[in-house]
């Protein structure tokens, strides 16, 4: 029997934006999903999304007893010995949360406060895409990336504290929101972008479920192969791209799937991928307004596949499940399709790693990143 975390992931690709999307044929093919999607108790849906994210360590969480300092409230709430006096030139900081999390959760609120303490009390804010905890959580699944960026940009442009520029810290898919802002807006500009386990180059497999496809065969027969196949069928439609955040960055690396990715994916459009894409020079100019990009990868990340995508690597098109291309060999780098190679030539890209799984970094590492890259 399929467990609820899987149903939640698949629901991301068949979102519940209205109660009328499951028509008779869809209900026949997907009876369990349709029943889950048509749940009228939206608060219960938000709670389940939040709990699933908590179980998979996607939240900035202070209630669990883990080995990561991020989970321990006493570590975060006391003023760090590394805190500094406020420098008048210090830029404010904006945070963007990951899937299933919310700016209204205590974990994100404490972490936002801690960043401010580390930088001498500088203005620091987590920007949600919803008006409350329930809406912010649900929008992390059912509000598409472009729409999320628009909400994020409006909040920034209406905030007087941010008009001279700011640093940005993203967690997991929160990095997509920041990256989309830098591409489509970036006024006021992000000075330094700290991307922690960002789904920057897309998600090529169901989390914690790598498929068994090989270079010789375009199909496999494991459960993970089945889930990948179904995810691609659901993601690459206009309807899913309109209503599902996760569908927007689903990037099936199989050659026969790439044309659909190029046609439908919002991530493909941001990356200016595909054989027929016309370059948007304004987007590239916007992206390059940012002065530093810090790409942080978890060495044992099983949530994002391939994990190297957190630093702009990508599956080799000729052997996608056996070889991952480093950033310099990818198409978006060799074509400089959105400014990544130019940023590298200008010395703007920095790379960090930490041991462990998705978002399981230590507070020592987090504080080091803050002091290394955000202190003027």
C-alpha positions in Angstrom: 0.0 0.0 0.0 1.4 3.4 -0.9 2.3 5.5 2.2 1.2 9.0 2.7 4.5 10.7 2.1 4.5 9.3 -1.4 0.9 10.4 -1.9 1.9 13.9 -0.8 4.7 14.0 -3.3 2.5 12.9 -6.1 -0.2 15.3 -5.0 2.4 18.1 -5.6 2.1 17.1 -9.2 -1.7 16.9 -9.2 -2.5 20.0 -7.0 -5.7 20.8 -5.2 -6.2 24.3 -6.3 -9.9 23.8 -6.7 -12.3 20.9 -6.0 -13.2 20.4 -9.6 -10.0 19.2 -11.2 -10.6 15.5 -10.8 -13.0 14.7 -13.6 -14.5 11.2 -14.1 -11.6 9.8 -16.0 -9.0 11.2 -13.6 -11.0 9.8 -10.7 -11.1 6.4 -12.3 -7.3 6.4 -12.9 -6.3 8.0 -9.6 -9.0 7.3 -7.0 -6.8 7.7 -3.9 -5.1 10.8 -5.1 -8.4 12.5 -6.0 -9.8 11.7 -2.6 -6.7 13.2 -1.0 -6.8 16.2 -3.2 -10.4 17.0 -2.6 -10.0 17.1 1.1 -12.1 20.0 2.4 -10.2 20.5 5.6 -7.4 22.7 4.2 -5.8 23.2 7.7 -5.4 19.4 8.0 -3.7 19.3 4.6 -1.3 22.0 5.7 -0.6 20.2 8.9 0.2 16.9 7.1 2.4 18.7 4.6 4.3 20.3 7.6 4.6 16.9 9.4 5.9 15.2 6.2 8.5 17.9 5.8 9.5 17.5 9.5 9.9 13.7 9.1 12.2 14.2 6.2 14.3 17.0 7.9 13.1 19.7 5.5 12.2 22.1 8.4 14.3 24.4 10.5 13.1 22.5 13.6 13.9 23.1 17.3 11.7 20.4 18.9 13.5 17.3 17.8 16.6 15.9 19.4 19.0 15.4 16.5 22.7 15.4 16.0 22.5 18.7 14.1 22.8 22.0 15.9 20.0 23.3 13.8 17.6 21.2 15.9 18.6 22.6 19.3 16.8 25.7 20.5 19.4 26.6 23.1 22.1 26.7 20.4 20.2 29.1 18.3 18.6 31.4 20.8 21.5 32.4 22.9 23.7 35.2 21.5 26.6 33.6 19.8 30.1 34.3 20.9 30.7 35.2 17.2 28.1 37.9 17.2 29.4 41.3 16.1 28.5 44.9 16.6 26.2 46.4 13.9 28.2 48.0 11.1 26.2 50.8 9.4 27.3 49.4 6.0 25.9 45.9 6.7 23.1 45.0 4.3 19.9 43.5 5.6 19.2 39.8 5.1 16.2 38.0 3.5 15.5 34.3 4.1 13.3 31.9 2.1 12.1 28.6 3.5 11.9 25.2 1.9 9.1 22.8 1.1 6.7 22.1 3.9 8.2 24.8 6.1 6.9 28.4 6.8 8.2 31.7 7.9 5.5 31.5 10.6 7.1 28.3 12.1 9.2 28.9 15.3 12.2 27.3 13.6 12.4 29.8 10.8 11.7 32.6 13.2 14.5 31.7 15.6 16.9 31.2 12.7 16.0 34.6 11.3 16.7 36.1 14.7 20.0 34.3 15.0 21.2 35.6 11.6 20.5 39.1 12.8 22.4 38.5 16.0 25.4 37.1 14.1 25.5 40.3 12.1 25.2 42.8 15.0 21.4 43.2 14.9 21.0 44.0 11.2 17.4 43.9 9.8 16.6 40.3 8.9 13.3 39.0 7.6 11.8 35.7 6.3 9.5 36.5 3.5 6.5 34.1 3.2 4.3 33.5 0.1 1.1 33.3 2.2 -0.6 35.4 4.8 -0.4 32.8 7.6 1.2 29.5 8.5 -1.4 27.4 6.7 -1.4 29.4 3.5 2.4 29.8 3.5 2.8 26.0 3.8 0.3 25.2 1.1 1.7 27.7 -1.3 5.0 25.9 -1.0 3.3 23.1 -2.9 0.4 24.6 -4.9 1.6 28.1 -5.9 3.8 27.8 -8.9 7.4 29.2 -9.0 6.6 32.2 -11.1 3.6 33.2 -8.9 5.7 32.6 -5.8 8.4 34.9 -7.2 5.9 37.6 -7.9 4.6 37.5 -4.3 8.2 37.5 -3.0 9.2 40.4 -5.3 6.1 42.5 -4.2 7.0 42.0 -0.5 10.6 43.1 -1.2 9.7 46.1 -3.2 7.2 47.3 -0.5 9.7 46.9 2.3 11.6 50.2 2.9 14.4 48.4 4.8 15.4 46.5 1.6 15.5 49.2 -1.0 19.3 49.6 -1.0 19.9 45.9 -1.6 20.1 42.9 0.6 21.7 39.4 1.1 19.5 36.4 0.6 19.6 32.9 2.2 17.6 30.1 0.8 16.8 26.6 2.1 16.0 23.8 -0.3 13.3 25.0 -2.8 13.3 28.4 -1.2 16.4 28.9 -3.3 14.2 28.7 -6.4 12.2 31.6 -5.2 15.3 33.7 -4.7 16.9 32.6 -8.0 13.7 33.5 -9.8 13.7 36.9 -8.2 17.3 37.5 -9.3 16.4 36.4 -12.8 13.1 38.2 -13.3 13.5 41.2 -11.0 16.6 41.8 -8.9 15.7 45.5 -8.2 16.5 46.1 -5.4 19.4 43.7 -6.0 20.5 40.7 -4.1 24.2 41.3 -3.2 25.1 37.8 -1.9 23.0 34.7 -2.5 23.6 31.9 0.0 22.0 28.8 -1.5 21.8 25.9 1.0 20.9 22.6 -0.7 19.0 24.4 -3.4 17.0 22.5 -6.1 18.9 24.8 -8.5 19.3 22.4 -11.4 16.0 20.6 -10.8 14.9 17.3 -9.3 15.5 14.2 -11.4 14.0 11.5 -9.1 11.4 11.1 -6.5 13.1 12.0 -3.2 14.9 9.1 -1.5 14.0 6.9 -4.5 16.7 6.8 -7.2 15.5 4.9 -10.4 17.4 2.0 -11.9 17.4 3.1 -15.5 20.6 2.4 -17.4 22.2 3.9 -20.5 21.2 0.8 -22.4 17.5 0.7 -21.5 15.2 3.7 -21.3 12.9 1.9 -18.8 13.2 0.0 -15.6 10.9 -2.1 -13.4 11.6 -1.1 -9.9 9.1 0.9 -7.7 11.3 4.0 -8.1 11.2 3.6 -11.8 7.4 3.5 -11.6 7.3 6.6 -9.4 9.6 8.5 -11.8 7.5 7.6 -14.8 4.3 8.7 -13.1 5.9 11.9 -11.8 7.0 12.8 -15.4 3.5 12.1 -16.8 2.0 14.4 -14.2 4.6 17.2 -14.3 4.8 17.9 -18.0 1.4 19.4 -18.6 0.3 23.0 -18.7 -2.1 22.4 -15.8 0.5 21.0 -13.5 3.0 23.7 -14.4 0.4 26.3 -13.6 -0.5 24.9 -10.2 2.4 22.9 -8.7 5.7 24.3 -7.4 7.4 20.9 -7.5 6.3 20.2 -11.1 8.1 23.4 -12.1 11.5 22.1 -11.2 11.0 18.4 -12.1 13.8 17.6 -14.6 13.6 14.1 -16.0 17.0 13.6 -17.6 16.1 10.8 -20.0 16.6 12.0 -23.6 13.1 11.1 -24.7 11.7 13.2 -21.8 13.7 16.3 -22.5 11.5 17.8 -25.2 8.5 17.8 -22.8 10.7 19.4 -20.2 11.8 22.1 -22.6 8.2 22.7 -23.7 6.5 22.9 -20.3 9.0 23.5 -17.5 9.3 26.9 -15.8 12.8 25.9 -14.7 13.7 25.3 -18.3 12.5 28.7 -19.2 14.5 30.4 -16.4 17.6 28.4 -17.5 16.9 29.3 -21.1 17.3 25.7 -22.1 16.5 23.9 -25.2 17.5 23.9 -28.9 15.1 26.7 -29.9 15.2 29.0 -26.9 15.8 32.7 -27.7 18.1 34.3 -25.1 16.5 36.9 -22.8 19.4 39.3 -22.2 17.4 41.3 -19.6 17.2 38.2 -17.4 20.9 37.6 -17.7 21.7 41.2 -16.8 19.4 40.9 -13.8 21.1 37.7 -12.6 24.5 39.3 -12.9 23.6 42.2 -10.7 24.3 39.9 -7.8 27.9 40.0 -6.6 28.4 36.6 -4.9 26.7 33.2 -5.4 27.5 30.6 -2.7 26.4 27.1 -3.7 26.3 24.8 -0.7 25.9 21.0 -1.3 25.1 18.2 1.2 27.6 15.4 0.5 25.0 12.7 1.3 21.9 14.5 0.0 19.2 11.9 -0.9 16.3 14.4 -1.2 17.7 16.2 -4.3 19.0 14.0 -7.2 21.5 14.5 -8.4 22.9 16.3 -5.4 25.5 17.9 -7.6 22.6 20.0 -9.0 22.9 22.1 -5.9 26.1 23.3 -7.4 24.8 23.3 -11.0 26.0 19.9 -12.0 23.6 17.8 -14.2 23.0 14.2 -15.4 25.0 13.4 -18.5 22.4 13.3 -21.3 24.2 10.3 -22.8 24.3 8.3 -19.5 22.0 10.1 -17.1 21.9 7.6 -14.2 25.6 6.7 -14.2 27.4 10.0 -14.7 26.8 13.5 -13.5 28.4 16.3 -15.4 30.3 19.0 -13.3 29.0 22.5 -13.7 31.7 23.4 -16.4 30.5 20.6 -18.7 26.8 21.4 -18.6 24.9 23.0 -21.4 23.8 25.9 -19.4 27.4 26.7 -18.6 29.0 26.1 -22.0 26.2 28.2 -23.6 26.2 30.6 -20.7 22.4 30.5 -21.1 21.5 32.5 -18.0 24.8 34.0 -16.9 26.4 31.2 -14.9 29.6 31.1 -16.9 29.9 34.9 -16.9 29.5 34.9 -13.1 32.3 32.3 -12.9 34.6 34.4 -15.1 33.9 37.4 -12.8 34.9 35.4 -9.7 31.4 35.5 -8.3 30.8 31.7 -7.7 31.8 30.1 -4.4 31.3 26.4 -3.5 30.8 24.8 0.0 29.9 21.3 1.1 29.1 19.7 4.4 28.8 16.0 5.5 25.3 14.6 5.8 21.8 14.6 4.3 19.5 17.4 3.1 19.6 20.5 5.4 21.4 18.5 8.1 24.2 21.0 8.4 25.8 22.0 11.7 25.3 25.4 13.3 29.0 25.8 13.3 29.0 25.5 9.5 26.1 27.8 9.2 27.7 30.5 11.3 30.9 30.1 9.3 29.0 30.7 6.0 27.4 33.8 7.5 30.7 35.3 8.7 32.6 34.4 5.6 30.2 35.7 2.9 27.8 38.1 4.5 30.0 40.3 6.7 31.2 43.4 4.9 
